[in-house]
């Protein structure tokens, strides 16, 4: 699960950075505010890469997905991109857990065969 989720978060990091470049063009937004918000979200993406398997890591990832979708109120395209990444996050968590379970079953079978 860790690899799939981390890959999704790294992709989000780049999308957030590019969205910040678009948001800077808005005359109603201060550049410092855009970079403070975007920089915080980008740092959170990096931190979450290491926290995925810890308690609350997946839930923080969901909070980030909601924030990414909500950023569509500033940059309308982010509604679509946020929804895409929320779908990728769901798939990463869902299929990542299934892969982890399959690896555990395989390791248990290998252990049984080694003992026999």
Secondary structure as UniProt FT lines:
FT   HELIX           2..24
FT   TURN            27..28
FT   HELIX           31..51
FT   TURN            52..53
FT   TURN            55..56
FT   HELIX           57..70
FT   HELIX           71..73
FT   HELIX           77..115
//
